[in-house]
Amino acid sequence: AKSQRTNTVIATFVTGLSAIAVAAKAGILNGPLDATTGNFGDYTDAMILRDVGTTVLTTVLAFFAVKIIGLGYEKGIYDSKISRKLTHTLLAPAFMLTYPIFSPADGARFFAGLVTFVNGVRLYLAATSEGESSLARSVSRSGDKAEALGGPFIYVCLLSVFILAFWRSSMVGIVAASTMAAGDGMADLVGRRFGKNNKWWFSDSKSIAGTVAFVLSATVASFGLVNWLDYTGCLHITSATNDL
């Protein structure tokens, strides 16, 4: 069962990567945006090759990142709840750090979107296929692999939407993804550890410690990523701020 899942994921990745590369070569996908004219340039062969290589690299890195976090769960270093939130908190911001590696072409968003899409397919197969799946169990709250189709799968789907809809043309997507990942993830981690004695009056499941962690983590992650992308020339804060 595991080998079948692996073959399906690889086939999905290769097929998707080939289709996107062909679309870029055929001029279906836009090249870089010329800020002075407002027109899109050509998606050159060098850009396509760069995006293919970056897609392969980031997909492999994502695979090993999830594997390393899951290994801590398998070794009993932490439980599935911690494993789930570490994945939740770290992966999206880490992936956004790699945005500058992709080419300046507007169509590069589809290559980046393929990375999250393939991880979504991998997660779906792990949760629905027969047999043991450490991946699905490591991102579930209770260790039940079926739970992977809840929050973790929605997380991957939303990240894909943010990439395709906003990419590097607006900081709205960066802030939204940072809030979803770092903010929500740290709120849960800190809230479980330090929020037992400072619950909000309106909810027994929410704590002041968790809320503070949410605000601080979301702010720091958003500020850091926006400035990183601006520094690398991927995002122009002046124009992007108008979107907020």
Contacts in CASP RR format, 6 or more apart in sequence:
PFRMAT RR
TARGET T0000
AUTHOR 0000-0000-0000
METHOD contacts of the structure
MODEL  1
AKSQRTNTVIATFVTGLSAIAVAAKAGILNGPLDATTGNFGDYTDAMILR
DVGTTVLTTVLAFFAVKIIGLGYEKGIYDSKISRKLTHTLLAPAFMLTYP
IFSPADGARFFAGLVTFVNGVRLYLAATSEGESSLARSVSRSGDKAEALG
GPFIYVCLLSVFILAFWRSSMVGIVAASTMAAGDGMADLVGRRFGKNNKW
WFSDSKSIAGTVAFVLSATVASFGLVNWLDYTGCLHITSATNDL
1 129 0 8 1.000
1 130 0 8 1.000
1 131 0 8 1.000
2 131 0 8 1.000
2 133 0 8 1.000
4 129 0 8 1.000
5 122 0 8 1.000
5 125 0 8 1.000
5 126 0 8 1.000
5 129 0 8 1.000
8 121 0 8 1.000
8 125 0 8 1.000
9 118 0 8 1.000
9 121 0 8 1.000
9 122 0 8 1.000
9 125 0 8 1.000
12 117 0 8 1.000
12 118 0 8 1.000
12 121 0 8 1.000
13 59 0 8 1.000
13 114 0 8 1.000
13 118 0 8 1.000
16 114 0 8 1.000
17 52 0 8 1.000
17 55 0 8 1.000
17 56 0 8 1.000
17 111 0 8 1.000
17 114 0 8 1.000
20 29 0 8 1.000
20 110 0 8 1.000
20 111 0 8 1.000
20 114 0 8 1.000
21 48 0 8 1.000
21 51 0 8 1.000
21 52 0 8 1.000
23 29 0 8 1.000
23 110 0 8 1.000
24 43 0 8 1.000
24 47 0 8 1.000
24 48 0 8 1.000
24 51 0 8 1.000
24 105 0 8 1.000
24 107 0 8 1.000
24 110 0 8 1.000
25 43 0 8 1.000
25 45 0 8 1.000
25 48 0 8 1.000
27 42 0 8 1.000
27 43 0 8 1.000
29 43 0 8 1.000
29 105 0 8 1.000
29 106 0 8 1.000
29 107 0 8 1.000
29 110 0 8 1.000
30 40 0 8 1.000
30 41 0 8 1.000
30 43 0 8 1.000
30 105 0 8 1.000
30 106 0 8 1.000
30 107 0 8 1.000
31 40 0 8 1.000
31 41 0 8 1.000
31 42 0 8 1.000
31 43 0 8 1.000
31 44 0 8 1.000
31 47 0 8 1.000
31 104 0 8 1.000
31 105 0 8 1.000
31 106 0 8 1.000
31 107 0 8 1.000
32 40 0 8 1.000
32 41 0 8 1.000
32 47 0 8 1.000
32 103 0 8 1.000
32 104 0 8 1.000
32 105 0 8 1.000
32 106 0 8 1.000
33 39 0 8 1.000
33 40 0 8 1.000
33 41 0 8 1.000
33 106 0 8 1.000
33 169 0 8 1.000
34 40 0 8 1.000
34 41 0 8 1.000
35 236 0 8 1.000
40 106 0 8 1.000
43 105 0 8 1.000
43 107 0 8 1.000
46 103 0 8 1.000
47 103 0 8 1.000
47 104 0 8 1.000
47 105 0 8 1.000
47 108 0 8 1.000
48 103 0 8 1.000
50 102 0 8 1.000
50 103 0 8 1.000
51 102 0 8 1.000
51 103 0 8 1.000
51 105 0 8 1.000
51 108 0 8 1.000
51 111 0 8 1.000
52 111 0 8 1.000
54 98 0 8 1.000
54 101 0 8 1.000
54 102 0 8 1.000
54 103 0 8 1.000
54 111 0 8 1.000
55 111 0 8 1.000
55 112 0 8 1.000
55 114 0 8 1.000
55 115 0 8 1.000
57 101 0 8 1.000
58 95 0 8 1.000
58 98 0 8 1.000
58 101 0 8 1.000
58 112 0 8 1.000
58 115 0 8 1.000
59 114 0 8 1.000
59 115 0 8 1.000
59 118 0 8 1.000
59 119 0 8 1.000
61 98 0 8 1.000
62 91 0 8 1.000
62 95 0 8 1.000
62 115 0 8 1.000
62 119 0 8 1.000
65 90 0 8 1.000
65 91 0 8 1.000
65 94 0 8 1.000
66 87 0 8 1.000
66 91 0 8 1.000
66 119 0 8 1.000
66 135 0 8 1.000
66 138 0 8 1.000
69 83 0 8 1.000
69 86 0 8 1.000
69 87 0 8 1.000
69 90 0 8 1.000
69 138 0 8 1.000
70 83 0 8 1.000
70 87 0 8 1.000
70 134 0 8 1.000
70 135 0 8 1.000
70 138 0 8 1.000
72 78 0 8 1.000
72 83 0 8 1.000
73 79 0 8 1.000
73 80 0 8 1.000
73 82 0 8 1.000
73 83 0 8 1.000
73 134 0 8 1.000
73 137 0 8 1.000
73 138 0 8 1.000
74 134 0 8 1.000
74 138 0 8 1.000
78 86 0 8 1.000
80 137 0 8 1.000
80 138 0 8 1.000
80 139 0 8 1.000
80 140 0 8 1.000
80 141 0 8 1.000
80 142 0 8 1.000
80 143 0 8 1.000
81 141 0 8 1.000
81 188 0 8 1.000
81 192 0 8 1.000
82 189 0 8 1.000
83 138 0 8 1.000
83 139 0 8 1.000
84 138 0 8 1.000
84 139 0 8 1.000
84 140 0 8 1.000
84 141 0 8 1.000
84 152 0 8 1.000
85 185 0 8 1.000
85 188 0 8 1.000
85 189 0 8 1.000
86 189 0 8 1.000
87 138 0 8 1.000
87 139 0 8 1.000
87 152 0 8 1.000
88 139 0 8 1.000
88 152 0 8 1.000
88 155 0 8 1.000
88 181 0 8 1.000
88 184 0 8 1.000
88 185 0 8 1.000
88 188 0 8 1.000
89 181 0 8 1.000
89 182 0 8 1.000
89 183 0 8 1.000
89 185 0 8 1.000
89 186 0 8 1.000
89 189 0 8 1.000
89 217 0 8 1.000
90 181 0 8 1.000
91 181 0 8 1.000
92 155 0 8 1.000
92 159 0 8 1.000
92 177 0 8 1.000
92 178 0 8 1.000
92 180 0 8 1.000
92 181 0 8 1.000
92 182 0 8 1.000
93 177 0 8 1.000
93 178 0 8 1.000
93 181 0 8 1.000
93 182 0 8 1.000
93 221 0 8 1.000
93 225 0 8 1.000
95 112 0 8 1.000
95 115 0 8 1.000
95 116 0 8 1.000
95 159 0 8 1.000
96 174 0 8 1.000
96 177 0 8 1.000
96 178 0 8 1.000
96 225 0 8 1.000
96 229 0 8 1.000
97 225 0 8 1.000
97 228 0 8 1.000
99 112 0 8 1.000
99 168 0 8 1.000
99 229 0 8 1.000
99 232 0 8 1.000
99 234 0 8 1.000
100 228 0 8 1.000
100 229 0 8 1.000
100 232 0 8 1.000
100 233 0 8 1.000
100 234 0 8 1.000
102 108 0 8 1.000
102 111 0 8 1.000
102 112 0 8 1.000
106 167 0 8 1.000
106 169 0 8 1.000
108 167 0 8 1.000
109 163 0 8 1.000
109 164 0 8 1.000
109 167 0 8 1.000
109 168 0 8 1.000
110 164 0 8 1.000
112 163 0 8 1.000
112 167 0 8 1.000
113 160 0 8 1.000
113 163 0 8 1.000
113 164 0 8 1.000
116 156 0 8 1.000
116 159 0 8 1.000
116 160 0 8 1.000
116 163 0 8 1.000
117 160 0 8 1.000
119 156 0 8 1.000
120 153 0 8 1.000
120 156 0 8 1.000
120 157 0 8 1.000
122 135 0 8 1.000
123 135 0 8 1.000
123 136 0 8 1.000
123 139 0 8 1.000
123 148 0 8 1.000
123 149 0 8 1.000
123 152 0 8 1.000
123 153 0 8 1.000
123 156 0 8 1.000
124 149 0 8 1.000
124 153 0 8 1.000
126 133 0 8 1.000
126 135 0 8 1.000
126 136 0 8 1.000
126 145 0 8 1.000
126 148 0 8 1.000
127 133 0 8 1.000
127 136 0 8 1.000
127 145 0 8 1.000
127 146 0 8 1.000
127 147 0 8 1.000
127 148 0 8 1.000
127 149 0 8 1.000
127 153 0 8 1.000
128 149 0 8 1.000
133 145 0 8 1.000
135 148 0 8 1.000
136 145 0 8 1.000
136 146 0 8 1.000
136 147 0 8 1.000
136 148 0 8 1.000
137 143 0 8 1.000
137 144 0 8 1.000
137 145 0 8 1.000
137 148 0 8 1.000
139 148 0 8 1.000
139 152 0 8 1.000
140 146 0 8 1.000
140 147 0 8 1.000
140 148 0 8 1.000
140 152 0 8 1.000
141 147 0 8 1.000
155 180 0 8 1.000
155 181 0 8 1.000
158 177 0 8 1.000
158 180 0 8 1.000
159 177 0 8 1.000
159 180 0 8 1.000
159 181 0 8 1.000
162 173 0 8 1.000
162 176 0 8 1.000
162 177 0 8 1.000
165 173 0 8 1.000
166 172 0 8 1.000
166 173 0 8 1.000
166 174 0 8 1.000
166 176 0 8 1.000
168 229 0 8 1.000
168 234 0 8 1.000
168 235 0 8 1.000
169 235 0 8 1.000
169 240 0 8 1.000
170 235 0 8 1.000
170 240 0 8 1.000
170 243 0 8 1.000
171 222 0 8 1.000
171 226 0 8 1.000
171 229 0 8 1.000
171 235 0 8 1.000
171 237 0 8 1.000
171 240 0 8 1.000
171 241 0 8 1.000
171 243 0 8 1.000
171 244 0 8 1.000
172 240 0 8 1.000
172 243 0 8 1.000
172 244 0 8 1.000
174 222 0 8 1.000
174 225 0 8 1.000
174 226 0 8 1.000
174 229 0 8 1.000
174 235 0 8 1.000
175 222 0 8 1.000
175 226 0 8 1.000
175 244 0 8 1.000
178 218 0 8 1.000
178 221 0 8 1.000
178 222 0 8 1.000
178 225 0 8 1.000
179 218 0 8 1.000
179 221 0 8 1.000
179 222 0 8 1.000
181 221 0 8 1.000
182 217 0 8 1.000
182 218 0 8 1.000
182 220 0 8 1.000
182 221 0 8 1.000
183 213 0 8 1.000
183 214 0 8 1.000
183 215 0 8 1.000
183 217 0 8 1.000
183 218 0 8 1.000
183 221 0 8 1.000
184 214 0 8 1.000
185 217 0 8 1.000
186 210 0 8 1.000
186 213 0 8 1.000
186 214 0 8 1.000
186 216 0 8 1.000
186 217 0 8 1.000
187 210 0 8 1.000
187 211 0 8 1.000
187 213 0 8 1.000
187 214 0 8 1.000
187 217 0 8 1.000
188 210 0 8 1.000
189 213 0 8 1.000
190 209 0 8 1.000
190 210 0 8 1.000
190 212 0 8 1.000
190 213 0 8 1.000
191 207 0 8 1.000
191 209 0 8 1.000
191 210 0 8 1.000
191 213 0 8 1.000
193 209 0 8 1.000
194 207 0 8 1.000
194 209 0 8 1.000
194 210 0 8 1.000
195 207 0 8 1.000
195 208 0 8 1.000
195 209 0 8 1.000
195 210 0 8 1.000
196 207 0 8 1.000
198 207 0 8 1.000
198 208 0 8 1.000
198 209 0 8 1.000
199 205 0 8 1.000
199 206 0 8 1.000
199 207 0 8 1.000
199 208 0 8 1.000
200 206 0 8 1.000
200 207 0 8 1.000
200 208 0 8 1.000
200 211 0 8 1.000
226 235 0 8 1.000
226 237 0 8 1.000
226 240 0 8 1.000
227 237 0 8 1.000
229 235 0 8 1.000
230 236 0 8 1.000
230 237 0 8 1.000
END
